[in-house]
Amino acid sequence: MKVTASEHRERMSYLDLPIRSFRRLGRIILMACHEMGQALIMLASSTLYIRTLWRPRARYETSMQLYITGIKSLGVITVVAMFTGMILALQTGLELRRYGQEEFIGSAVAVSMIREMGPFMTGLIIAASVGSAIAAQLGTMTVSEEIAALEVMSIDPHRFLVMPRLVALAVMMPILTIYTNLIGIFGGGVVGSTQLGVAFQAYLDNATRYAENKDLYVGLLKALVFGVIIATVACHQGLTTSEGAVGVGRATRRTVIISFLLILIVGYMITRLFYI
């Protein structure tokens, strides 16, 4: 049977579809690897500039970032941590009540908060609030050519802009995580004493009896790593912004999405490394 030219082109287009899909996938992977390499180079360069913290300007900028990251985030962190602990206590207590073991909700809430939920919830909050703000600020500076002006004046943006934010997030994330753990455990105790019939002192005794130092150290390690991830992603997205206001919005959205994904993946990997 004779095949017309149009049918031949249609068949060839169907055959080219998998090839085009693999090419598109390859371009996406190469672009992701390129951006990851740029972000890691920026992180290494900014880490080397930590030795300049003794300078007055660097200390002032770092102090401002510590204030923005820590003090200004306490309100939302308090609310989220309180209700996270209350939800954990309520859901765990309802299941333990079926077996007459509701007095052990203290240990369940404490271990869950210290090992996983504390650093995880703190990381999500900081990524959504502080990380997006950093990306928007640096992105606006990039598209308005303020970053180029700094480079013309021989001021390295990694030292002047990235390093203070990296230090602030790396320092404040473990501190905020400890605060989140305490508030979450307290919230679980409130639910246990008011709705599940567990005395607050018994709740605290169980919480301190079964929580180990290893859980606290692993949780703080996660918080530190999450802080570095958020700072690296936000600063890289901000410094590579293009296309004006549309690019600033895109950088902000990408910062939140990438930070969330990396927090989930890296959090699982750290748990897998230390507990299995």
C-alpha positions in Angstrom: 0.0 0.0 0.0 1.4 3.4 -1.0 2.0 5.8 1.8 1.3 9.5 1.2 3.7 12.3 2.2 1.4 13.5 4.9 1.0 10.0 6.5 4.8 9.6 6.4 5.3 12.9 8.2 2.7 12.0 10.8 4.4 8.6 11.5 7.8 10.3 11.8 6.3 12.9 14.3 5.1 10.0 16.4 8.6 8.4 16.3 10.2 11.7 17.2 8.0 12.3 20.2 10.1 10.1 22.6 13.3 11.6 21.3 12.0 15.1 21.9 10.9 14.1 25.4 14.3 12.7 26.3 16.0 15.8 24.9 13.8 18.0 27.0 14.4 15.9 30.1 18.2 16.0 29.4 18.1 19.8 29.1 16.2 20.1 32.4 18.7 17.9 34.2 21.7 19.8 32.8 20.1 23.1 33.8 19.4 21.8 37.3 23.0 20.6 37.6 24.3 23.9 36.4 22.3 25.9 38.9 23.3 23.5 41.7 26.9 24.0 40.8 26.5 27.8 40.9 24.7 27.7 44.2 27.5 25.5 45.8 30.2 27.8 44.5 28.3 30.8 46.0 28.0 28.9 49.3 31.7 28.1 49.4 32.7 31.7 48.6 30.3 33.1 51.2 31.6 30.7 53.8 35.1 31.8 53.3 34.0 35.4 54.0 32.9 34.5 57.5 36.3 35.6 58.7 35.3 39.2 57.9 32.6 39.2 60.6 34.9 41.3 62.8 34.4 44.3 60.6 31.8 46.8 61.9 29.7 46.8 58.7 29.6 43.0 58.5 28.6 42.8 62.2 25.8 45.3 61.8 24.4 43.6 58.7 24.5 40.2 60.4 22.8 41.5 63.5 20.0 42.9 61.4 19.6 39.6 59.7 19.6 37.8 63.0 16.8 40.1 64.2 14.8 39.6 61.0 15.2 35.9 61.1 14.7 35.3 64.8 12.7 38.0 66.6 10.3 38.8 63.7 9.5 35.1 63.2 8.6 34.4 66.8 4.9 35.2 66.4 4.1 32.8 63.6 6.4 30.1 65.0 4.7 30.3 68.4 1.3 29.7 66.9 2.4 26.9 64.6 4.5 25.2 67.2 1.6 25.3 69.8 -0.9 23.8 67.5 1.5 21.3 66.1 2.1 20.0 69.7 -1.6 20.1 70.4 -2.5 18.1 67.3 0.2 15.5 67.9 -1.0 15.1 71.5 -4.7 14.9 70.5 -4.3 12.4 67.7 -1.8 10.2 69.6 -3.8 10.4 72.8 -7.0 9.3 71.1 -5.3 6.2 69.7 -3.5 5.4 73.0 -6.8 5.8 74.9 -8.1 2.7 73.1 -5.4 0.7 74.8 -5.5 2.5 78.1 -2.0 4.0 77.6 -2.8 7.7 77.2 -0.3 8.6 79.9 2.5 7.9 77.3 1.5 10.8 75.0 4.3 12.9 76.6 7.0 10.6 75.2 5.3 10.5 71.8 5.0 14.2 71.5 8.4 15.0 72.8 10.3 12.5 70.6 8.2 13.6 67.5 8.9 17.3 68.1 12.5 17.0 69.0 13.5 14.5 66.3 11.4 15.6 63.3 8.5 18.0 63.7 10.4 20.8 65.4 13.1 21.3 62.8 10.7 20.5 59.9 8.0 23.0 60.9 10.6 25.7 61.7 12.3 25.1 58.3 9.0 25.4 56.4 8.1 28.6 58.3 11.5 30.3 57.8 11.6 29.2 54.1 8.2 30.7 53.4 8.8 33.9 55.3 12.5 34.8 55.5 13.6 32.8 52.4 11.1 34.4 50.1 11.8 37.8 51.5 15.6 37.4 50.8 14.9 36.2 47.3 12.6 39.1 46.6 15.0 41.7 48.1 18.1 40.4 46.2 16.1 39.8 43.1 14.9 43.4 43.1 18.5 44.6 43.6 19.6 42.4 40.7 17.0 43.6 38.2 17.6 47.3 39.2 21.3 46.8 38.6 22.3 47.5 42.3 24.3 44.3 42.3 26.2 45.4 39.2 26.9 48.7 40.9 28.4 46.9 43.9 30.6 44.9 41.6 31.7 48.1 39.9 32.8 49.5 43.3 34.8 46.3 43.9 32.3 45.1 46.6 31.7 41.3 46.4 28.0 40.6 46.7 28.8 37.3 48.3 30.6 39.0 51.2 28.3 42.0 51.5 24.9 40.4 50.9 25.1 36.6 51.1 27.4 35.9 54.0 25.4 37.8 56.7 22.2 36.1 55.6 23.9 32.7 55.6 25.3 33.2 59.1 22.0 34.5 60.5 20.0 31.5 59.2 22.6 29.0 60.3 22.7 30.5 63.8 19.0 31.2 64.3 17.5 28.0 62.9 18.8 25.7 65.8 17.7 28.4 68.3 14.2 28.7 66.8 14.0 24.9 66.6 14.6 24.6 70.4 11.9 27.2 71.0 9.5 25.3 68.7 10.2 22.1 70.6 9.5 23.7 73.9 6.3 25.4 72.7 5.1 22.2 71.0 5.7 20.0 74.1 3.9 22.6 76.2 0.9 22.6 73.8 0.8 18.8 73.9 0.7 19.0 77.7 -2.2 21.4 77.7 -4.2 19.1 75.5 -3.2 16.1 77.7 -4.2 17.7 80.9 -7.5 19.4 79.7 -8.9 16.8 77.3 -7.2 13.4 77.9 -7.1 13.3 81.6 -3.3 13.1 81.8 -1.7 15.1 84.7 0.7 17.7 83.4 3.5 16.5 85.7 3.0 12.9 84.5 3.1 14.2 80.9 6.4 16.0 81.6 7.9 12.9 83.3 7.1 10.7 80.3 8.4 13.4 77.9 11.8 13.6 79.7 12.1 9.9 80.4 12.0 8.6 76.8 13.5 11.5 74.8 17.3 10.9 74.3 20.2 13.3 73.8 20.6 11.8 70.3 17.2 13.0 69.3 18.0 16.5 70.3 21.4 16.5 68.5 19.9 15.1 65.3 17.1 17.6 65.4 19.5 20.5 65.8 21.7 19.1 63.0 18.7 19.1 60.7 17.9 22.7 61.7 21.4 23.8 60.9 21.4 22.1 57.5 17.9 23.5 56.8 19.1 27.0 57.6 22.1 26.7 55.2 19.8 25.3 52.5 17.3 28.1 52.8 20.0 30.8 52.7 21.7 29.2 49.7 18.6 28.7 47.7 17.2 32.2 48.5 20.4 34.1 47.8 21.1 32.1 44.6 17.6 32.7 43.2 17.8 36.3 44.1 21.2 36.9 42.5 20.2 35.1 39.3 16.9 36.9 38.8 16.2 38.4 35.4 13.2 39.8 33.4 12.2 42.5 35.8 9.2 42.2 38.2 8.1 39.0 36.6 11.5 37.5 37.4 11.4 38.6 41.0 8.1 36.8 41.4 9.4 33.7 39.8 12.5 33.7 42.0 10.4 34.1 45.1 8.1 31.2 44.1 11.1 29.0 43.1 12.8 29.7 46.4 9.8 28.4 48.4 9.3 25.4 46.2 12.9 24.3 46.1 13.4 24.9 49.8 10.4 22.9 50.7 11.5 20.0 48.5 15.1 20.0 49.8 13.9 20.2 53.4 11.8 17.1 52.9 14.5 15.1 51.0 17.4 16.1 53.2 15.4 15.6 56.4 14.6 12.1 55.4 18.2 11.4 54.4 19.5 12.6 57.8 16.9 10.5 59.7 17.8 7.5 57.5 21.5 8.1 58.3 21.2 8.2 62.1 18.4 5.9 62.9 18.6 3.0 60.4 
